[in-house]
Amino acid sequence: MQTEISALAREHLERVRAFYDAAPVEPQSGARSYRTLLAHYYNLLIPPDASVLEIGCGSGQLLAQIRAAKKAGLDLSAHQIDAARVRVPDAEFFVQAGELVALGRQFDVIIISDTLNLAADVQHLLERLHEISHADTRLILNFQNSLWRPFLSLARGLGLKAPQPQNSWLASSDVLNLLQLAGWSPVWRHNHILLPFHALGVGPFINRWLGPLLQWFCLTIFIVSRPERVTPGRPLTVSVVIPARNEAGNIAAAVARTPAMGAGTELIFVEGHSKDDTWAQIQRVAAENPQAKITILQQTGRGKGDAVRAGFAVATGDILMILDADLTMPPEDLPKFYDVLASGRAEFANGVRLVYPMDEKAMQFLNLCANKSFGLIFTWLLGQPVKDTLCGTKVLSRAHYEKIAANRAYFGDFDPFGDFDLLFGAAKLNLKIADVPIRYRERTYGTTNIQRWKHGWLLLRMVMFAARKLKFV
């Protein structure tokens, strides 16, 4: 990573500094409305207990509306920072250029809002941010869609938009490339704001309900990124939760076929009101394998989602895994999921059954069509690829699961399967999701607990509900 910037870059920063030292600190009415819209979307992305730093905060107009436990702002103009200290007295402010940031601390969230195009060296700026980031830091950028360039130029010419110093017009592809060059891994991208002003109440309606459907035409592009981890950390312990209802014939195989992973693996069987002797088989297999770390319990509630939450509640591992007791997802593939999290390549590993050929009777045709459809819907909904939402195997860290559980009230306890609860929660936390292809096998014992039409309608209702919480906001 470069530690210095070029003479040309310094000259550019001095021109920007001089411009904003002479610029007014009070925004025009249109700019106030626009920043209120930006603050709305940022507050949906930022946990209220986070520490936040805004790079290029100006006079603090956006930061004043951000809800966060600790707020800080940084700008190269002392004139703008003086105004920011008055506007946001509960925040800290620093007179520095982002390319030269040196604060000696780390932040949970770093914001660069509509100032990336003013940077002297974007790659160098993004590289410097690693100095003030930790492994779970989220970098949130927003910048304006180049399709709007002629309209914004016209607005500036008519005096409806404040003038700016010379700046770039970075396309999304440019920003994504620069993030990767600087060691940041994009998590997702969404476009917002079709109408950047209130317009007698029409603006909020259009932005909420039409914006998600016409994203290419939206004014503002948001990208959330996470630091790339170059070297793996310490070996991690693993808890494999196995919900089991009417799966007596699969219990012994689940223990025999689940490999040891990381620094140690525990198996947690959660029996769910079986009509066969599943509970007796779980007790027998646990007693016959004293060398294995096996925890057994019976759920008091109903549904796989409740069983998963009961298992996660007693898990002790750093990484939490779900393995369906029907073993249609081969337990031998679980180390692939471990490697994704342990290496830092992603924070949520999602099993995918739709890549490799599957056994002839593993999935009925209508189920296959539904799974493919849900995958397309979720890719649009979450802003990152999710090819198979209903594969039972999902893996995440215990620390991230605890945050999902703590914020479950945002979506509500509405998912009897547990798959959507975890995916929606991961999206809300801006976790990087990685699809892990597996070879889907036919059942060798028992029958599926899924009721195609009843559960399909329920899943569709959950998607519609979550869309209002994640997309139409």
C-alpha positions as CSV (number, residue, x, y, z in Angstrom):
1,M,0.0,0.0,0.0
2,Q,1.2,3.5,-0.9
3,T,1.9,5.7,2.1
4,E,2.3,9.0,0.1
5,I,0.4,10.6,-2.6
6,S,1.8,12.3,-5.7
7,A,2.5,16.0,-6.1
8,L,-0.4,16.2,-8.7
9,A,-2.7,14.6,-6.2
10,R,-1.7,17.1,-3.5
11,E,-2.3,20.0,-6.0
12,H,-5.8,18.7,-6.6
13,L,-6.5,18.4,-2.9
14,E,-5.4,22.0,-2.4
15,R,-7.8,23.2,-5.1
16,V,-10.6,21.3,-3.4
17,R,-9.7,22.7,0.0
18,A,-9.6,26.3,-1.3
19,F,-13.0,25.8,-3.0
20,Y,-14.7,24.6,0.1
21,D,-13.0,27.1,2.4
22,A,-14.8,29.7,0.4
23,A,-18.1,27.9,-0.1
24,P,-21.2,28.5,2.0
25,V,-21.9,26.1,4.9
26,E,-25.7,26.2,4.6
27,P,-27.2,24.0,1.9
28,Q,-29.8,25.0,-0.6
29,S,-33.3,23.6,0.0
30,G,-32.9,21.0,-2.7
31,A,-29.7,19.8,-1.1
32,R,-31.4,19.5,2.3
33,S,-34.1,17.3,0.9
34,Y,-31.6,15.1,-0.9
35,R,-29.5,14.6,2.2
36,T,-32.6,13.8,4.2
37,L,-33.3,11.0,1.7
38,L,-29.7,9.8,1.9
39,A,-29.9,9.7,5.7
40,H,-33.0,7.6,5.5
41,Y,-31.2,4.9,3.6
42,Y,-28.1,5.1,5.7
43,N,-30.1,4.7,8.8
44,L,-31.5,1.5,7.4
45,L,-27.9,0.2,6.8
46,I,-26.2,1.3,10.0
47,P,-26.7,-0.5,13.4
48,P,-27.7,2.1,16.1
49,D,-24.8,0.9,18.3
50,A,-22.1,1.4,15.6
51,S,-19.3,3.9,15.5
52,V,-19.4,5.8,12.3
53,L,-16.9,8.0,10.4
54,E,-17.8,10.1,7.4
55,I,-15.0,10.9,5.0
56,G,-15.6,14.3,3.4
57,C,-18.4,15.3,5.8
58,G,-18.4,18.9,4.9
59,S,-20.5,21.0,7.3
60,G,-22.1,17.8,8.8
61,Q,-25.4,18.0,7.0
62,L,-25.7,14.2,6.5
63,L,-23.9,13.2,9.7
64,A,-26.4,15.3,11.8
65,Q,-29.2,12.9,10.6
66,I,-27.3,9.6,11.1
67,R,-28.4,7.5,14.1
68,A,-25.3,5.9,15.6
69,A,-23.8,5.5,19.0
70,K,-20.6,7.4,18.1
71,K,-20.1,9.7,15.2
72,A,-17.1,11.3,13.7
73,G,-16.4,13.4,10.6
74,L,-13.4,14.2,8.5
75,D,-12.9,16.9,5.9
76,L,-10.0,18.8,4.4
77,S,-11.7,22.2,4.8
78,A,-11.3,23.8,8.2
79,H,-14.1,26.2,7.3
80,Q,-16.6,23.4,6.8
81,I,-15.4,21.5,9.9
82,D,-16.0,24.6,12.1
83,A,-19.6,24.6,10.9
84,A,-19.9,20.9,11.4
85,R,-18.9,21.2,15.1
86,V,-21.7,23.6,15.6
87,R,-24.3,21.5,13.7
88,V,-23.4,18.2,15.3
89,P,-21.9,19.0,18.8
90,D,-22.0,15.3,19.9
91,A,-19.6,14.2,17.1
92,E,-15.9,14.4,16.8
93,F,-14.4,16.2,13.8
94,F,-10.9,16.2,12.1
95,V,-9.4,18.4,9.5
96,Q,-7.7,15.9,7.2
97,A,-7.9,14.6,3.7
98,G,-9.2,11.1,3.3
99,E,-6.1,10.2,1.3
100,L,-3.9,11.0,4.4
101,V,-6.3,9.8,7.1
102,A,-4.4,8.9,10.4
103,L,-6.7,8.8,13.4
104,G,-5.3,5.9,15.4
105,R,-8.6,4.2,15.9
106,Q,-11.1,1.9,14.1
107,F,-14.7,2.4,13.1
108,D,-17.6,0.0,12.6
109,V,-18.9,2.0,9.6
110,I,-17.1,4.3,7.2
111,I,-19.2,6.6,4.9
112,I,-18.1,8.3,1.7
113,S,-21.2,10.1,0.5
114,D,-21.1,11.9,-2.9
115,T,-17.4,12.9,-2.4
116,L,-15.7,9.9,-4.0
117,N,-15.6,11.8,-7.3
118,L,-13.7,14.6,-5.6
119,A,-10.8,12.4,-4.4
120,A,-7.4,13.0,-5.8
121,D,-6.5,9.3,-5.8
122,V,-9.5,7.0,-5.2
123,Q,-7.5,3.8,-4.9
124,H,-5.1,5.4,-2.4
125,L,-8.0,6.8,-0.4
126,L,-9.7,3.3,-0.2
127,E,-6.4,1.7,0.7
128,R,-5.8,4.2,3.6
129,L,-9.2,3.2,5.1
130,H,-7.8,-0.1,6.1
131,E,-5.8,1.8,8.8
132,I,-9.1,2.7,10.5
133,S,-11.0,-0.5,9.9
134,H,-11.4,-3.9,11.6
135,A,-12.5,-7.2,10.2
136,D,-16.2,-6.4,10.5
137,T,-16.1,-2.8,9.3
138,R,-18.5,-1.9,6.5
139,L,-17.5,0.8,4.0
140,I,-20.7,2.4,2.5
141,L,-20.3,4.5,-0.6
142,N,-22.9,6.5,-2.4
143,F,-22.3,8.4,-5.7
144,Q,-24.5,9.7,-8.5
145,N,-25.5,7.8,-11.5
146,S,-23.8,9.1,-14.6
147,L,-27.1,8.9,-16.5
148,W,-28.1,11.9,-14.4
149,R,-25.1,14.0,-15.5
150,P,-26.9,16.2,-18.1
151,F,-29.8,16.9,-15.7
152,L,-27.4,17.8,-12.8
153,S,-25.4,20.0,-15.1
154,L,-28.6,21.8,-16.2
155,A,-29.6,22.2,-12.5
156,R,-26.2,23.7,-11.7
157,G,-26.5,26.1,-14.6
158,L,-29.9,27.2,-13.5
159,G,-28.6,27.8,-9.9
160,L,-30.7,25.0,-8.5
161,K,-27.6,23.0,-7.5
162,A,-24.5,24.2,-5.8
163,P,-21.3,24.5,-7.9
164,Q,-18.5,22.0,-7.4
165,P,-14.8,21.9,-8.1
166,Q,-13.5,19.8,-10.9
167,N,-14.5,16.2,-10.3
168,S,-14.6,12.7,-11.8
169,W,-17.7,10.8,-13.0
170,L,-17.0,7.3,-11.8
171,A,-19.2,4.6,-13.2
172,S,-20.3,1.6,-11.0
173,S,-17.8,-0.6,-12.8
174,D,-15.0,1.9,-12.0
175,V,-15.9,2.0,-8.3
176,L,-16.2,-1.8,-8.1
177,N,-12.8,-2.2,-9.7
178,L,-11.2,0.4,-7.5
179,L,-12.6,-1.3,-4.4
180,Q,-11.2,-4.6,-5.4
181,L,-7.8,-3.1,-6.3
182,A,-7.7,-1.5,-2.8
183,G,-8.5,-4.7,-0.9
184,W,-12.3,-4.2,-0.4
185,S,-14.8,-6.9,-1.2
186,P,-18.2,-5.5,-2.4
187,V,-21.1,-7.1,-0.5
188,W,-24.0,-5.6,-2.5
189,R,-25.1,-2.7,-4.6
190,H,-28.5,-1.0,-4.7
191,N,-29.8,2.1,-6.5
192,H,-32.1,4.5,-4.8
193,I,-33.9,7.9,-5.4
194,L,-35.8,8.4,-8.6
195,L,-37.0,11.8,-7.4
196,P,-34.6,13.8,-5.2
197,F,-37.1,16.2,-3.7
198,H,-40.4,15.9,-1.8
199,A,-42.7,17.2,-4.6
200,L,-45.8,17.7,-2.4
201,G,-45.6,14.1,-1.1
202,V,-45.2,12.4,-4.5
203,G,-41.4,12.0,-4.1
204,P,-41.4,9.6,-1.2
205,F,-44.1,7.4,-2.9
206,I,-42.1,7.2,-6.1
207,N,-38.8,6.5,-4.4
208,R,-40.3,3.7,-2.3
209,W,-42.5,1.9,-4.7
210,L,-41.1,2.7,-8.2
211,G,-37.4,3.1,-7.4
212,P,-36.7,-0.6,-6.7
213,L,-38.4,-1.5,-10.1
214,L,-36.5,1.2,-12.1
215,Q,-33.1,0.9,-10.4
216,W,-31.1,1.7,-13.6
217,F,-32.6,5.2,-13.6
218,C,-32.2,6.1,-10.0
219,L,-30.0,9.0,-9.1
220,T,-27.9,7.5,-6.3
221,I,-25.9,4.2,-6.3
222,F,-25.1,2.7,-2.9
223,I,-22.3,0.1,-2.5
224,V,-21.5,-1.7,0.7
225,S,-18.0,-3.4,1.0
226,R,-16.0,-5.3,3.6
227,P,-12.3,-5.6,4.1
228,E,-10.7,-8.6,2.4
229,R,-8.9,-10.9,4.7
230,V,-5.6,-11.9,3.2
231,T,-4.4,-14.5,5.7
232,P,-6.6,-17.0,7.6
233,G,-7.0,-16.5,11.3
234,R,-6.8,-19.1,14.0
235,P,-8.6,-22.5,13.7
236,L,-12.2,-22.2,14.7
237,T,-14.6,-24.5,16.6
238,V,-17.7,-25.7,14.9
239,S,-21.2,-26.6,16.0
240,V,-23.4,-28.6,13.6
241,V,-27.1,-28.4,14.4
242,I,-29.1,-31.3,13.0
243,P,-32.9,-30.8,13.3
244,A,-34.5,-34.3,13.1
245,R,-38.2,-35.2,12.7
246,N,-39.1,-38.7,11.7
247,E,-35.4,-39.4,10.7
248,A,-34.6,-42.4,12.8
249,G,-32.8,-44.2,10.0
250,N,-30.4,-41.3,9.4
251,I,-29.1,-40.6,12.9
252,A,-26.2,-43.0,12.9
253,A,-25.1,-42.0,9.4
254,A,-25.1,-38.3,10.4
255,V,-22.6,-39.0,13.2
256,A,-20.5,-41.3,11.1
257,R,-20.3,-39.1,8.0
258,T,-19.8,-35.7,9.6
259,P,-16.1,-34.9,9.4
260,A,-14.1,-33.2,12.1
261,M,-13.4,-29.6,11.3
262,G,-11.3,-26.8,12.6
263,A,-10.3,-26.8,16.2
264,G,-13.2,-29.2,17.2
265,T,-16.7,-30.2,16.1
266,E,-19.8,-30.7,18.1
267,L,-23.0,-32.2,16.9
268,I,-26.3,-31.0,18.3
269,F,-29.4,-33.1,17.5
270,V,-32.7,-31.4,18.0
271,E,-35.6,-33.8,17.9
272,G,-39.0,-32.4,16.8
273,H,-42.1,-34.3,17.8
274,S,-41.3,-37.4,15.7
275,K,-43.8,-40.2,15.1
276,D,-41.1,-42.8,14.7
277,D,-38.3,-43.7,17.2
278,T,-36.0,-40.8,16.2
279,W,-35.5,-39.7,19.8
280,A,-34.6,-43.2,20.9
281,Q,-32.1,-43.5,18.0
282,I,-30.5,-40.1,18.9
283,Q,-30.1,-41.2,22.5
284,R,-28.6,-44.6,21.4
285,V,-26.2,-43.1,18.9
286,A,-25.0,-40.5,21.4
287,A,-24.4,-43.2,24.0
288,E,-22.5,-45.3,21.5
289,N,-20.1,-42.5,20.5
290,P,-18.7,-41.2,23.8
291,Q,-15.6,-40.0,21.9
292,A,-17.7,-37.5,19.9
293,K,-19.0,-34.3,21.3
294,I,-22.8,-34.7,21.0
295,T,-25.5,-32.7,22.5
296,I,-29.2,-33.9,22.3
297,L,-32.4,-32.1,23.1
298,Q,-36.1,-32.0,22.2
299,Q,-37.7,-28.9,20.9
300,T,-40.7,-27.5,22.7
301,G,-41.9,-25.4,19.8
302,R,-42.8,-26.4,16.2
303,G,-41.0,-26.3,12.9
304,K,-37.5,-26.5,11.7
305,G,-36.8,-22.8,12.4
306,D,-37.6,-23.3,16.0
307,A,-35.4,-26.4,16.1
308,V,-32.5,-24.5,14.6
309,R,-32.9,-21.6,17.1
310,A,-33.0,-24.1,20.0
311,G,-29.8,-25.8,18.7
312,F,-28.0,-22.5,18.2
313,A,-28.9,-21.4,21.7
314,V,-26.9,-24.2,23.2
315,A,-24.1,-24.2,20.6
316,T,-20.5,-23.4,21.8
317,G,-18.7,-23.3,18.4
318,D,-17.3,-20.3,16.7
319,I,-19.0,-21.4,13.5
320,L,-22.7,-22.5,13.4
321,M,-23.8,-25.0,10.7
322,I,-27.2,-26.5,9.9
323,L,-27.3,-30.0,8.5
324,D,-30.7,-31.5,7.5
325,A,-31.1,-35.0,9.0
326,D,-32.3,-36.4,5.7
327,L,-28.6,-36.2,4.6
328,T,-29.6,-35.2,1.0
329,M,-26.8,-32.6,1.5
330,P,-23.8,-34.8,2.0
331,P,-22.2,-34.2,5.4
332,E,-18.8,-34.8,3.8
333,D,-19.2,-31.4,2.0
334,L,-19.4,-29.4,5.3
335,P,-15.6,-28.6,5.3
336,K,-16.2,-26.5,2.2
337,F,-18.5,-24.3,4.2
338,Y,-16.0,-24.1,7.0
339,D,-13.3,-23.0,4.7
340,V,-15.4,-20.1,3.3
341,L,-15.8,-18.6,6.8
342,A,-12.4,-19.5,8.2
343,S,-10.6,-17.9,5.3
344,G,-12.7,-14.8,5.5
345,R,-13.9,-15.0,1.9
346,A,-17.5,-14.5,3.1
347,E,-19.4,-14.3,6.4
348,F,-22.4,-16.4,5.4
349,A,-22.1,-19.7,3.4
350,N,-25.3,-20.8,1.6
351,G,-25.7,-24.3,0.2
352,V,-26.7,-24.5,-3.5
353,R,-28.3,-27.6,-5.0
354,L,-28.8,-26.2,-8.5
355,V,-25.3,-26.3,-9.9
356,Y,-24.3,-30.0,-10.2
357,P,-26.6,-32.8,-11.5
358,M,-28.7,-34.3,-8.8
359,D,-30.2,-37.7,-8.3
360,E,-33.2,-38.4,-10.4
361,K,-35.7,-38.4,-7.5
362,A,-33.9,-35.9,-5.3
363,M,-36.2,-33.0,-6.3
364,Q,-39.5,-32.9,-8.1
365,F,-39.8,-30.7,-11.2
366,L,-42.2,-28.2,-9.7
367,N,-39.9,-27.9,-6.6
368,L,-37.0,-27.3,-9.0
369,C,-38.9,-24.5,-10.8
370,A,-39.9,-22.9,-7.5
371,N,-36.3,-23.0,-6.1
372,K,-34.9,-21.4,-9.3
373,S,-37.6,-18.7,-9.1
374,F,-36.9,-17.9,-5.4
375,G,-33.2,-17.7,-6.3
376,L,-33.9,-15.0,-8.9
377,I,-36.1,-13.1,-6.6
378,F,-33.6,-13.2,-3.7
379,T,-30.7,-12.1,-5.9
380,W,-32.7,-9.0,-6.8
381,L,-34.0,-8.5,-3.3
382,L,-30.6,-8.8,-1.5
383,G,-28.4,-7.2,-4.1
384,Q,-26.0,-10.1,-4.2
385,P,-26.2,-13.6,-5.9
386,V,-28.2,-16.2,-4.0
387,K,-28.9,-19.1,-6.3
388,D,-30.7,-21.4,-3.9
389,T,-32.6,-20.0,-0.9
390,L,-34.1,-23.3,0.4
391,C,-31.1,-25.6,0.7
392,G,-31.1,-26.6,4.4
393,T,-27.4,-26.0,4.9
394,K,-26.5,-22.5,6.0
395,V,-23.4,-21.5,7.9
396,L,-22.4,-18.4,9.8
397,S,-20.4,-17.3,12.8
398,R,-22.0,-17.5,16.2
399,A,-21.1,-13.8,16.7
400,H,-23.1,-12.8,13.6
401,Y,-26.0,-15.1,14.5
402,E,-26.3,-13.4,17.9
403,K,-26.6,-10.1,16.1
404,I,-29.2,-11.5,13.7
405,A,-31.1,-12.8,16.8
406,A,-30.9,-9.5,18.6
407,N,-32.3,-7.7,15.5
408,R,-35.0,-10.3,14.7
409,A,-37.8,-7.8,15.7
410,Y,-37.1,-5.9,12.5
411,F,-38.6,-8.7,10.4
412,G,-40.5,-10.5,13.1
413,D,-40.6,-14.2,14.0
414,F,-42.4,-15.2,10.9
415,D,-40.3,-18.0,9.3
416,P,-41.1,-21.6,10.4
417,F,-38.2,-23.0,8.3
418,G,-35.4,-20.7,9.5
419,D,-33.8,-20.3,6.0
420,F,-35.3,-16.8,5.3
421,D,-34.8,-15.7,8.9
422,L,-31.1,-16.2,8.5
423,L,-30.8,-14.8,4.9
424,F,-32.9,-11.7,5.7
425,G,-30.9,-11.2,8.9
426,A,-27.6,-11.5,7.1
427,A,-28.7,-9.0,4.5
428,K,-29.8,-6.6,7.1
429,L,-26.3,-6.8,8.7
430,N,-24.6,-6.4,5.3
431,L,-22.9,-9.8,5.6
432,K,-21.1,-11.1,2.5
433,I,-23.0,-14.2,1.3
434,A,-21.2,-17.0,-0.7
435,D,-23.0,-19.7,-2.6
436,V,-21.4,-23.1,-2.0
437,P,-22.5,-25.7,-4.6
438,I,-23.1,-29.2,-3.3
439,R,-24.3,-32.5,-5.0
440,Y,-27.9,-33.0,-3.9
441,R,-28.7,-36.7,-3.1
442,E,-31.9,-38.7,-3.0
443,R,-33.3,-39.7,0.4
444,T,-32.5,-43.2,1.6
445,Y,-34.9,-43.1,4.6
446,G,-38.2,-41.5,5.3
447,T,-40.2,-38.9,3.4
448,T,-40.0,-35.2,3.1
449,N,-41.7,-32.9,5.7
450,I,-42.3,-30.2,3.1
451,Q,-45.9,-29.6,1.9
452,R,-45.4,-28.2,-1.5
453,W,-48.4,-26.0,-2.0
454,K,-49.0,-24.9,1.6
455,H,-45.4,-24.1,2.3
456,G,-44.8,-22.6,-1.2
457,W,-47.6,-20.0,-0.5
458,L,-46.1,-19.3,2.9
459,L,-42.7,-18.8,1.4
460,L,-44.1,-16.4,-1.2
461,R,-45.8,-14.4,1.5
462,M,-42.6,-14.1,3.5
463,V,-40.8,-12.8,0.4
464,M,-43.4,-10.1,-0.1
465,F,-43.2,-9.1,3.5
466,A,-39.4,-9.0,3.5
467,A,-39.4,-7.0,0.2
468,R,-41.2,-4.2,2.1
469,K,-38.4,-4.3,4.8
470,L,-35.4,-4.6,2.5
471,K,-36.3,-3.1,-1.0
472,F,-39.4,-1.0,-0.8
473,V,-38.1,1.3,1.9
